[in-house]
Amino acid sequence: MGNTDHRITTCLWFDDQARDAAEFYTSLFKNSRIGEITRYGREGQEIHGQPEGADMTVSFELEGGKFTGLNGGPVFRFNPSVSLFAVVSGERIEELWKKLEKGGQILMPLDKYEWSDRYGWVQDKFGLNWQLMLDEGNMKQKICPLLFFTGPAKGRAEEAIGFYTSIFKNSRTEGIMRYSEEDPTETGWVKHAQFQILGQTFMAMDGGPEHDFTFNEAVSFVIGCETQEEIDYYWDHLSEGGDEKAQQCGWLKDKFGVSWQIVPNVLHKMLSGENKTRADKVTKAFLQMKRFDIKKLREAYDS
C-alpha cells in the first residue's frame, strides 16, 4: 500500500456537539483550522435519527493532525481507553490545562512526575481525554493518539503494536518501556510505547489492575483509500479476528476492540457536493454495505 503521510484521521463521536467541539479545540492550538462540514440528508433517518440538514461531520486540524467530529447521537461515550497526548511548551501548558479542565474532570493533576517536570491527564467538558506533557523538543508530532489497553485487551499493547506495524507501510516501533518488578502492574507489560504507522506516531500503554476501560466507537481511526485494492487490503487485515457484528458502513472493530473506518476518498466529495439528490443516492447505497464498494458508489452517484 502507499506511503502517504497523514492518511489516518482520528474520528471523535459526539451527540450533536461536533461543531462546538471543533471550534473549542481549534481555539486551543495555534496551527489549527476547521475544514469542510457535511450534513445529513433524507436517506437513513430511521438509522441515524438526525434531521435533514443537521451537521453530520466537521473536519478540523490540530498541529498538523487530522480530525473529524461526527454527530452520531447519544450512542457512544469517550473514556480513557483513547486519549490525545499533547506535548506543550512551558509557557503554554498551564494556560491549555486551565481551558481543558474547565467543566471537565482531572484524572492526574498537572504536576511534576518521574517522567516529566509537568504532566497531567484531564477529561474535557465534552468527555474527551487529554494527556499534556512539557515539550522537551524531542517529538516532531505534537498531538498523538494514545491507546490504553485495559479490560479485555489488558496486557496486549505489544501484540497490538506488532499487528499494526505489520499491516501499515512506513511503520516502525519507536520505543517500548516495560513495567519492572517494582511496579504494581505485570512485569514486562508495556508502561509506555511509541510506534509509527503510515508515518504517524501513535502511543500505547497497558493498564494496571485498577483500570478496566474498553475501546469503543467513540474514537475511531479513518483510513482514506484511493482504490478498491486499498480498501480490500486494510479491511481484510484489520478485521482479522475482530468483531464481525461491528462491521457496517465502512466501520470495523479489530481483535483488540479498536474501531477503524476504511473509507474511499471519493465518498467525501460525493456527500459534500451541492447535489442533494446524488448525495442521498450514495447514502442509500452505502447504508447497505459493510465493506465499501467504490464501483457501486459511483453507480449510485451517476444514476
C-alpha contacts under 8 A as a table, 3 or more apart, distances in Angstrom:
res1	aa1	res2	aa2	distance
1	M	168	F	7.62
1	M	169	K	6.58
1	M	230	E	6.59
2	G	169	K	7.13
3	N	169	K	6.21
3	N	170	N	5.93
3	N	198	L	5.99
3	N	199	G	7.70
4	T	7	R	6.26
4	T	198	L	6.72
4	T	199	G	7.94
5	D	198	L	5.82
5	D	199	G	5.57
5	D	200	Q	6.96
6	H	9	T	7.29
6	H	65	G	7.19
6	H	66	K	7.28
6	H	198	L	7.02
6	H	199	G	7.14
6	H	200	Q	6.36
7	R	198	L	7.21
7	R	222	V	7.96
7	R	223	I	5.95
7	R	224	G	5.84
8	I	66	K	7.45
8	I	198	L	7.85
8	I	200	Q	7.98
8	I	221	F	6.27
8	I	222	V	5.37
8	I	223	I	4.88
8	I	224	G	6.82
9	T	65	G	7.59
9	T	66	K	5.01
9	T	67	F	5.22
9	T	68	T	6.88
9	T	221	F	5.68
9	T	222	V	4.92
9	T	223	I	6.69
10	T	66	K	6.48
10	T	67	F	4.75
10	T	68	T	6.28
10	T	145	P	7.92
10	T	219	V	7.01
10	T	220	S	6.07
10	T	221	F	4.80
10	T	222	V	6.27
11	C	67	F	5.72
11	C	68	T	4.66
11	C	69	G	5.92
11	C	70	L	6.92
11	C	218	A	7.93
11	C	219	V	5.66
11	C	220	S	5.13
11	C	221	F	5.85
11	C	222	V	6.68
12	L	67	F	7.49
12	L	68	T	6.15
12	L	69	G	4.92
12	L	70	L	6.00
12	L	218	A	5.86
12	L	219	V	4.96
12	L	220	S	6.83
13	W	18	A	7.74
13	W	69	G	6.13
13	W	70	L	4.90
13	W	71	N	6.17
13	W	72	G	6.31
13	W	76	F	7.01
13	W	77	R	7.70
13	W	217	E	7.32
13	W	218	A	4.72
13	W	219	V	6.34
14	F	17	Q	5.76
14	F	18	A	5.79
14	F	69	G	6.89
14	F	70	L	5.84
14	F	71	N	4.94
14	F	72	G	6.06
14	F	73	G	6.60
14	F	74	P	7.40
14	F	76	F	7.87
14	F	77	R	7.92
14	F	218	A	7.58
15	D	18	A	7.71
15	D	71	N	5.31
15	D	72	G	5.51
15	D	73	G	3.89
15	D	74	P	4.89
15	D	75	V	7.54
16	D	55	D	7.91
16	D	70	L	7.98
16	D	71	N	4.74
16	D	72	G	6.93
16	D	73	G	6.22
17	Q	20	D	5.23
17	Q	21	A	6.00
17	Q	71	N	6.75
18	A	21	A	5.13
18	A	22	A	6.06
18	A	55	D	7.92
18	A	57	T	7.10
18	A	58	V	6.34
18	A	69	G	4.79
18	A	70	L	5.90
18	A	71	N	5.79
19	R	22	A	5.06
19	R	23	E	6.14
19	R	55	D	7.78
19	R	58	V	6.14
19	R	69	G	7.24
20	D	23	E	5.21
20	D	24	F	6.15
21	A	24	F	5.00
21	A	25	Y	6.08
21	A	69	G	7.63
21	A	126	F	7.25
22	A	25	Y	5.24
22	A	26	T	6.03
22	A	34	I	6.90
22	A	58	V	7.14
22	A	59	S	7.78
22	A	60	F	6.48
22	A	69	G	6.89
23	E	26	T	5.35
23	E	27	S	6.17
23	E	34	I	7.34
24	F	27	S	5.24
24	F	28	L	6.72
25	Y	28	L	5.27
25	Y	29	F	7.03
25	Y	62	L	7.59
26	T	29	F	5.66
26	T	30	K	7.56
26	T	32	S	5.20
26	T	33	R	5.91
26	T	34	I	7.13
26	T	60	F	7.51
26	T	61	E	7.33
26	T	62	L	6.37
27	S	30	K	7.39
27	S	32	S	7.72
28	L	96	L	6.71
29	F	32	S	5.92
29	F	62	L	6.44
29	F	63	E	6.77
30	K	63	E	7.28
31	N	61	E	7.83
31	N	62	L	6.19
31	N	63	E	4.80
31	N	64	G	6.92
32	S	60	F	7.31
32	S	61	E	5.09
32	S	62	L	4.55
32	S	63	E	5.79
32	S	64	G	7.25
33	R	60	F	5.63
33	R	61	E	5.35
33	R	62	L	7.03
34	I	58	V	7.47
34	I	59	S	6.09
34	I	60	F	4.20
34	I	61	E	6.47
35	G	58	V	6.95
35	G	59	S	4.98
35	G	60	F	5.14
35	G	61	E	7.61
36	E	58	V	6.14
36	E	59	S	5.58
36	E	60	F	7.81
37	I	55	D	6.83
37	I	56	M	7.34
37	I	57	T	5.60
37	I	58	V	4.60
37	I	59	S	6.45
37	I	272	S	7.54
38	T	55	D	6.07
38	T	56	M	5.41
38	T	57	T	5.21
38	T	58	V	6.72
38	T	271	L	6.89
38	T	272	S	5.49
39	R	52	E	7.46
39	R	53	G	5.25
39	R	54	A	5.35
39	R	55	D	4.43
39	R	56	M	4.59
39	R	57	T	6.85
39	R	272	S	7.68
40	Y	50	Q	6.85
40	Y	51	P	6.94
40	Y	52	E	5.19
40	Y	53	G	5.25
40	Y	54	A	5.53
40	Y	55	D	6.35
40	Y	56	M	5.44
41	G	44	G	7.82
41	G	45	Q	7.92
41	G	51	P	7.76
41	G	52	E	4.77
41	G	53	G	6.12
41	G	276	K	7.21
41	G	279	A	7.51
41	G	280	D	6.08
42	R	45	Q	6.23
42	R	51	P	7.84
42	R	52	E	5.52
42	R	280	D	6.66
43	E	280	D	5.57
43	E	281	K	7.83
43	E	283	T	6.39
43	E	284	K	5.94
44	G	47	I	5.25
44	G	48	H	6.21
44	G	49	G	7.83
44	G	283	T	7.36
44	G	284	K	6.80
44	G	287	L	7.36
45	Q	48	H	5.15
45	Q	49	G	4.80
45	Q	50	Q	6.07
45	Q	51	P	7.28
46	E	49	G	5.65
48	H	72	G	6.70
48	H	73	G	7.56
49	G	73	G	7.73
50	Q	54	A	6.67
50	Q	73	G	7.84
51	P	54	A	5.68
55	D	58	V	7.35
55	D	71	N	6.85
56	M	70	L	5.83
56	M	71	N	5.28
56	M	72	G	7.48
57	T	68	T	6.42
57	T	69	G	5.45
57	T	70	L	4.54
57	T	71	N	6.33
58	V	68	T	5.57
58	V	69	G	5.01
58	V	70	L	6.63
59	S	66	K	7.55
59	S	67	F	5.82
59	S	68	T	4.32
59	S	69	G	6.26
60	F	66	K	6.22
60	F	67	F	5.32
60	F	68	T	6.14
60	F	69	G	7.92
61	E	64	G	5.88
61	E	65	G	5.43
61	E	66	K	4.72
61	E	67	F	5.87
62	L	65	G	5.19
62	L	66	K	6.67
62	L	67	F	7.59
62	L	143	I	7.65
63	E	141	Q	7.93
63	E	142	K	6.42
63	E	143	I	6.99
65	G	143	I	7.04
72	G	75	V	7.11
74	P	77	R	7.72
76	F	216	N	7.17
76	F	217	E	6.34
76	F	218	A	5.15
77	R	127	G	7.47
77	R	216	N	7.99
77	R	218	A	5.57
78	F	82	V	7.87
78	F	127	G	5.65
78	F	128	L	5.65
78	F	129	N	7.51
78	F	216	N	7.99
78	F	218	A	5.42
78	F	219	V	7.15
79	N	82	V	6.77
79	N	127	G	7.22
79	N	128	L	7.06
79	N	129	N	6.93
79	N	213	F	6.94
79	N	214	T	7.95
80	P	83	S	6.00
80	P	128	L	8.00
80	P	129	N	5.90
80	P	148	F	7.09
80	P	213	F	6.71
81	S	147	L	5.96
81	S	148	F	4.63
81	S	149	F	6.70
81	S	150	T	7.28
81	S	213	F	5.65
81	S	214	T	5.97
81	S	215	F	5.60
82	V	129	N	7.08
82	V	145	P	6.83
82	V	146	L	5.57
82	V	147	L	4.88
82	V	148	F	5.99
82	V	215	F	7.26
82	V	219	V	7.01
83	S	128	L	6.96
83	S	129	N	4.60
83	S	130	W	5.21
83	S	131	Q	6.76
83	S	145	P	5.93
83	S	146	L	5.25
83	S	147	L	6.93
83	S	148	F	8.00
84	L	129	N	6.36
84	L	130	W	4.78
84	L	131	Q	6.11
84	L	143	I	6.35
84	L	144	C	5.68
84	L	145	P	4.73
84	L	146	L	5.95
85	F	130	W	5.84
85	F	131	Q	4.58
85	F	132	L	5.97
85	F	133	M	7.70
85	F	143	I	5.50
85	F	144	C	5.12
85	F	145	P	6.11
85	F	146	L	6.27
86	A	130	W	7.28
86	A	131	Q	6.12
86	A	132	L	4.98
86	A	133	M	6.38
86	A	142	K	5.59
86	A	143	I	4.41
86	A	144	C	6.53
87	V	132	L	5.89
87	V	133	M	4.91
87	V	134	L	5.60
87	V	135	D	4.76
87	V	139	M	7.75
87	V	142	K	5.38
87	V	143	I	6.69
88	V	92	R	6.45
88	V	93	I	5.47
88	V	132	L	6.80
88	V	133	M	6.12
88	V	134	L	5.17
88	V	135	D	4.86
88	V	142	K	7.49
89	S	92	R	5.50
89	S	93	I	6.08
89	S	134	L	5.83
89	S	135	D	5.01
89	S	136	E	7.83
90	G	93	I	5.61
90	G	94	E	7.75
90	G	134	L	6.06
90	G	135	D	7.04
91	E	94	E	7.14
91	E	95	E	7.87
92	R	95	E	5.26
92	R	96	L	6.08
93	I	96	L	5.19
93	I	97	W	5.99
93	I	132	L	7.39
93	I	133	M	7.72
93	I	134	L	6.92
94	E	97	W	5.11
94	E	98	K	6.29
95	E	98	K	5.36
95	E	99	K	6.56
96	L	99	K	5.27
96	L	100	L	6.26
97	W	100	L	5.18
97	W	101	E	6.02
97	W	110	L	7.63
97	W	132	L	7.69
98	K	101	E	5.34
98	K	102	K	6.24
99	K	102	K	5.49
100	L	103	G	7.85
100	L	104	G	6.91
100	L	122	V	7.09
100	L	123	Q	7.42
100	L	124	D	5.10
100	L	125	K	7.30
101	E	104	G	4.87
101	E	105	Q	6.13
101	E	106	I	6.55
101	E	122	V	6.25
101	E	123	Q	6.93
101	E	124	D	5.71
101	E	125	K	7.41
102	K	124	D	7.17
102	K	125	K	6.84
103	G	124	D	6.75
103	G	125	K	4.81
104	G	122	V	7.23
104	G	123	Q	5.40
104	G	124	D	4.31
104	G	125	K	4.32
104	G	126	F	7.55
104	G	127	G	7.09
105	Q	122	V	5.84
105	Q	123	Q	5.04
105	Q	124	D	6.53
105	Q	125	K	7.78
106	I	109	P	6.14
106	I	121	W	6.37
106	I	122	V	4.47
106	I	123	Q	6.23
107	L	120	G	7.73
107	L	121	W	5.29
107	L	122	V	5.32
107	L	123	Q	7.10
108	M	120	G	5.22
108	M	121	W	4.75
108	M	122	V	6.72
109	P	119	Y	7.61
109	P	120	G	5.07
109	P	121	W	6.59
109	P	122	V	7.78
110	L	118	R	6.21
110	L	119	Y	5.15
110	L	120	G	3.99
110	L	121	W	7.22
111	D	117	D	6.98
111	D	118	R	5.14
111	D	119	Y	5.62
111	D	120	G	6.48
112	K	116	S	6.08
112	K	117	D	4.33
112	K	118	R	4.89
112	K	119	Y	6.40
113	Y	116	S	5.25
113	Y	117	D	5.98
113	Y	118	R	7.00
113	Y	119	Y	6.88
114	E	117	D	7.54
116	S	119	Y	6.01
116	S	133	M	6.88
116	S	134	L	6.89
117	D	134	L	6.98
118	R	132	L	7.99
118	R	133	M	5.76
118	R	134	L	5.38
119	Y	131	Q	7.31
119	Y	132	L	5.49
119	Y	133	M	4.38
119	Y	134	L	6.52
120	G	131	Q	5.74
120	G	132	L	5.36
120	G	133	M	6.74
121	W	129	N	7.24
121	W	130	W	5.74
121	W	131	Q	4.39
121	W	132	L	6.42
122	V	129	N	5.79
122	V	130	W	5.36
122	V	131	Q	6.46
123	Q	126	F	7.82
123	Q	127	G	5.44
123	Q	128	L	5.42
123	Q	129	N	4.29
123	Q	130	W	6.15
124	D	127	G	5.21
124	D	128	L	5.51
124	D	129	N	6.38
124	D	130	W	7.45
125	K	128	L	7.51
135	D	138	N	7.57
135	D	139	M	7.67
136	E	139	M	7.69
137	G	140	K	7.66
139	M	142	K	6.64
141	Q	144	C	6.84
141	Q	200	Q	7.85
141	Q	201	T	6.94
144	C	201	T	6.08
144	C	202	F	5.45
144	C	203	M	6.77
145	P	201	T	7.82
145	P	202	F	5.33
145	P	203	M	6.24
146	L	202	F	5.96
146	L	203	M	4.40
146	L	204	A	5.39
146	L	205	M	7.61
147	L	202	F	7.80
147	L	203	M	6.15
147	L	204	A	4.68
147	L	205	M	6.37
148	F	157	A	7.89
148	F	204	A	5.88
148	F	205	M	4.94
148	F	206	D	5.89
148	F	207	G	6.36
149	F	153	A	5.23
149	F	154	K	4.96
149	F	155	G	6.63
149	F	156	R	6.57
149	F	157	A	5.92
149	F	204	A	7.37
149	F	205	M	5.99
149	F	206	D	4.71
149	F	207	G	5.73
149	F	213	F	7.96
149	F	214	T	7.71
150	T	153	A	5.23
150	T	154	K	3.97
150	T	155	G	7.23
150	T	206	D	6.29
150	T	207	G	4.99
150	T	208	G	7.46
150	T	211	H	6.21
150	T	212	D	5.29
150	T	213	F	5.58
150	T	214	T	6.34
151	G	154	K	5.32
151	G	211	H	7.19
151	G	212	D	4.35
151	G	213	F	5.51
151	G	214	T	5.58
152	P	214	T	7.07
152	P	256	F	7.94
153	A	156	R	5.60
153	A	157	A	7.74
153	A	214	T	7.56
153	A	256	F	5.75
153	A	257	G	7.53
154	K	157	A	7.52
154	K	206	D	6.07
154	K	207	G	6.37
155	G	158	E	7.75
155	G	189	W	5.87
155	G	190	V	7.44
155	G	206	D	5.47
155	G	207	G	7.42
156	R	159	E	5.17
156	R	160	A	6.11
156	R	206	D	7.12
156	R	256	F	7.84
157	A	160	A	5.09
157	A	161	I	6.25
157	A	189	W	7.71
157	A	190	V	6.37
157	A	204	A	6.17
157	A	205	M	6.18
157	A	206	D	5.82
158	E	161	I	5.07
158	E	162	G	6.34
158	E	189	W	7.71
158	E	190	V	6.62
159	E	162	G	5.22
159	E	163	F	6.19
160	A	163	F	4.89
160	A	164	Y	6.12
160	A	256	F	7.25
161	I	164	Y	5.31
161	I	165	T	6.05
161	I	173	T	7.39
161	I	195	F	7.03
161	I	204	A	7.93
162	G	165	T	5.33
162	G	166	S	6.06
163	F	166	S	5.33
163	F	167	I	6.59
164	Y	167	I	5.25
164	Y	168	F	6.23
164	Y	197	I	7.14
165	T	168	F	5.46
165	T	169	K	7.26
165	T	171	S	5.21
165	T	172	R	5.95
165	T	173	T	7.45
165	T	195	F	7.84
165	T	196	Q	7.32
165	T	197	I	6.06
166	S	169	K	7.61
166	S	171	S	7.78
167	I	234	Y	7.63
167	I	237	H	6.81
167	I	238	L	7.71
168	F	171	S	6.05
168	F	197	I	5.65
168	F	198	L	6.04
169	K	197	I	6.72
169	K	198	L	5.70
170	N	196	Q	7.46
170	N	197	I	6.10
170	N	198	L	4.82
170	N	199	G	5.53
171	S	195	F	7.34
171	S	196	Q	4.85
171	S	197	I	4.26
171	S	198	L	5.70
171	S	199	G	6.20
172	R	195	F	5.73
172	R	196	Q	5.22
172	R	197	I	6.82
173	T	176	I	7.74
173	T	194	Q	6.37
173	T	195	F	4.22
173	T	196	Q	6.29
174	E	193	A	7.43
174	E	194	Q	5.22
174	E	195	F	4.94
174	E	196	Q	7.04
175	G	193	A	5.55
175	G	194	Q	5.51
175	G	195	F	6.99
176	I	190	V	6.69
176	I	191	K	7.64
176	I	192	H	6.06
176	I	193	A	4.30
176	I	194	Q	6.69
177	M	190	V	6.05
177	M	191	K	5.45
177	M	192	H	5.24
177	M	193	A	6.08
178	R	187	T	7.26
178	R	188	G	5.15
178	R	189	W	5.47
178	R	190	V	4.59
178	R	191	K	4.83
178	R	192	H	6.93
179	Y	182	E	7.89
179	Y	183	D	5.97
179	Y	185	T	6.59
179	Y	186	E	6.75
179	Y	187	T	5.04
179	Y	188	G	5.25
179	Y	189	W	5.56
179	Y	190	V	6.20
179	Y	191	K	5.31
180	S	183	D	5.49
180	S	186	E	7.87
180	S	187	T	4.99
180	S	188	G	6.46
181	E	184	P	7.74
181	E	186	E	7.80
181	E	187	T	5.46
183	D	186	E	7.59
183	D	187	T	7.32
184	P	208	G	7.08
185	T	189	W	7.46
185	T	207	G	7.55
185	T	208	G	4.91
185	T	209	P	6.78
186	E	189	W	5.81
186	E	208	G	7.59
189	W	206	D	6.25
190	V	193	A	6.67
190	V	204	A	7.54
190	V	205	M	5.43
190	V	206	D	5.21
191	K	205	M	5.39
191	K	206	D	6.09
192	H	203	M	7.21
192	H	204	A	5.91
192	H	205	M	4.90
192	H	206	D	7.64
193	A	203	M	5.48
193	A	204	A	5.15
193	A	205	M	6.45
194	Q	201	T	6.63
194	Q	202	F	5.78
194	Q	203	M	4.45
194	Q	204	A	6.47
195	F	201	T	5.61
195	F	202	F	5.44
195	F	203	M	6.27
196	Q	199	G	5.42
196	Q	200	Q	5.06
196	Q	201	T	4.41
196	Q	202	F	6.00
197	I	200	Q	5.37
197	I	201	T	6.70
197	I	202	F	7.56
207	G	210	E	7.74
207	G	211	H	5.91
207	G	212	D	7.86
208	G	211	H	5.80
209	P	212	D	7.57
214	T	257	G	7.58
215	F	257	G	5.55
215	F	258	V	5.66
215	F	259	S	7.74
216	N	219	V	6.68
216	N	220	S	7.95
216	N	257	G	6.87
216	N	258	V	6.67
216	N	259	S	6.70
217	E	220	S	5.75
217	E	258	V	7.72
217	E	259	S	5.72
219	V	259	S	7.14
220	S	258	V	7.07
220	S	259	S	4.74
220	S	260	W	5.16
220	S	261	Q	6.86
221	F	259	S	6.53
221	F	260	W	4.71
221	F	261	Q	6.01
222	V	260	W	5.76
222	V	261	Q	4.49
222	V	262	I	6.03
222	V	263	V	6.89
223	I	260	W	7.47
223	I	261	Q	6.13
223	I	262	I	5.11
223	I	263	V	6.09
224	G	262	I	6.53
224	G	263	V	5.21
224	G	264	P	5.64
224	G	265	N	5.29
225	C	228	Q	7.59
225	C	230	E	5.79
225	C	231	I	6.04
225	C	262	I	7.19
225	C	263	V	5.98
225	C	264	P	4.65
225	C	265	N	5.54
226	E	230	E	6.91
226	E	264	P	5.87
226	E	265	N	5.81
226	E	266	V	7.49
227	T	230	E	5.33
227	T	231	I	6.56
227	T	264	P	7.06
227	T	294	I	7.67
228	Q	231	I	4.96
228	Q	232	D	6.08
228	Q	264	P	7.81
228	Q	293	D	6.93
228	Q	294	I	6.28
229	E	232	D	5.19
229	E	233	Y	6.12
230	E	233	Y	5.06
230	E	234	Y	6.28
231	I	234	Y	5.54
231	I	235	W	5.94
231	I	262	I	6.16
231	I	263	V	7.13
231	I	264	P	7.19
231	I	291	R	7.80
231	I	292	F	7.34
232	D	235	W	5.13
232	D	236	D	5.88
232	D	291	R	7.91
233	Y	236	D	5.44
233	Y	237	H	6.22
234	Y	237	H	5.28
234	Y	238	L	5.73
234	Y	262	I	7.05
235	W	238	L	5.52
235	W	239	S	5.77
235	W	252	L	7.77
235	W	262	I	6.68
235	W	291	R	7.19
236	D	239	S	5.61
236	D	240	E	6.31
237	H	240	E	5.47
238	L	242	G	7.68
238	L	252	L	7.91
238	L	253	K	7.90
238	L	254	D	5.64
239	S	242	G	5.01
239	S	243	D	7.45
239	S	244	E	7.74
239	S	252	L	6.34
239	S	253	K	6.48
239	S	254	D	5.07
239	S	255	K	7.16
240	E	254	D	6.85
240	E	255	K	6.93
241	G	254	D	6.74
241	G	255	K	4.99
242	G	252	L	7.75
242	G	253	K	5.62
242	G	254	D	4.20
242	G	255	K	3.94
242	G	256	F	7.32
242	G	257	G	7.24
243	D	246	A	5.56
243	D	247	Q	7.25
243	D	252	L	7.41
243	D	253	K	5.62
243	D	254	D	6.61
243	D	255	K	6.89
243	D	257	G	7.75
244	E	247	Q	5.41
244	E	252	L	7.55
244	E	253	K	7.67
245	K	248	Q	7.98
246	A	251	W	7.02
246	A	252	L	5.57
246	A	253	K	5.91
247	Q	250	G	7.01
247	Q	251	W	5.34
247	Q	252	L	4.44
247	Q	253	K	6.91
247	Q	290	K	5.59
247	Q	291	R	7.62
248	Q	251	W	5.21
248	Q	252	L	6.81
248	Q	287	L	7.85
248	Q	289	M	6.29
248	Q	290	K	3.94
248	Q	291	R	6.92
249	C	286	F	6.02
249	C	287	L	5.79
249	C	288	Q	7.36
249	C	289	M	5.42
249	C	290	K	4.87
249	C	291	R	6.59
249	C	292	F	6.86
250	G	261	Q	5.31
250	G	262	I	5.23
250	G	263	V	6.04
250	G	289	M	7.39
250	G	290	K	5.58
250	G	291	R	5.09
250	G	292	F	5.58
251	W	259	S	6.99
251	W	260	W	5.70
251	W	261	Q	4.42
251	W	262	I	6.50
251	W	290	K	7.26
251	W	291	R	7.76
252	L	259	S	5.77
252	L	260	W	5.41
252	L	261	Q	6.37
252	L	262	I	7.94
253	K	256	F	7.78
253	K	257	G	5.48
253	K	258	V	5.51
253	K	259	S	4.42
253	K	260	W	6.23
254	D	257	G	5.31
254	D	258	V	5.55
254	D	259	S	6.47
254	D	260	W	7.62
255	K	258	V	7.51
262	I	291	R	7.69
262	I	292	F	7.57
263	V	267	L	7.29
263	V	292	F	6.83
264	P	267	L	5.63
264	P	292	F	7.33
264	P	294	I	6.91
265	N	268	H	6.16
265	N	269	K	7.60
266	V	269	K	5.36
266	V	270	M	6.42
267	L	270	M	5.05
267	L	271	L	6.28
267	L	297	L	7.85
268	H	271	L	5.23
268	H	272	S	5.95
269	K	272	S	5.31
269	K	273	G	6.15
270	M	273	G	5.92
270	M	278	R	7.43
270	M	279	A	5.98
270	M	282	V	7.27
270	M	301	Y	7.18
271	L	276	K	7.98
271	L	278	R	7.95
271	L	279	A	4.85
271	L	282	V	7.45
271	L	283	T	7.78
272	S	279	A	7.58
273	G	276	K	7.35
273	G	279	A	7.40
275	N	278	R	5.54
275	N	279	A	6.44
276	K	279	A	4.90
276	K	280	D	6.02
277	T	280	D	5.15
277	T	281	K	6.32
278	R	281	K	5.10
278	R	282	V	6.28
278	R	300	A	7.54
278	R	301	Y	5.26
278	R	302	D	7.52
279	A	282	V	5.14
279	A	283	T	6.11
279	A	301	Y	7.13
280	D	283	T	4.98
280	D	284	K	6.10
281	K	284	K	5.13
281	K	285	A	6.24
281	K	300	A	5.67
281	K	301	Y	6.31
282	V	285	A	5.03
282	V	286	F	6.26
282	V	297	L	5.85
282	V	298	R	7.94
282	V	300	A	5.46
282	V	301	Y	5.63
283	T	286	F	5.34
283	T	287	L	6.10
284	K	287	L	5.40
284	K	288	Q	7.00
285	A	288	Q	5.69
285	A	289	M	7.15
285	A	296	K	7.42
285	A	297	L	6.52
285	A	300	A	6.59
286	F	289	M	5.02
286	F	290	K	7.92
286	F	292	F	6.84
286	F	297	L	7.03
289	M	292	F	6.09
289	M	293	D	7.67
293	D	296	K	5.51
293	D	297	L	6.34
294	I	297	L	5.05
294	I	298	R	6.17
295	K	298	R	5.23
295	K	299	E	6.24
296	K	299	E	4.95
296	K	300	A	6.18
297	L	300	A	5.15
297	L	301	Y	6.15
298	R	301	Y	4.96
298	R	302	D	6.07
299	E	302	D	5.23
299	E	303	S	5.96
300	A	303	S	5.25
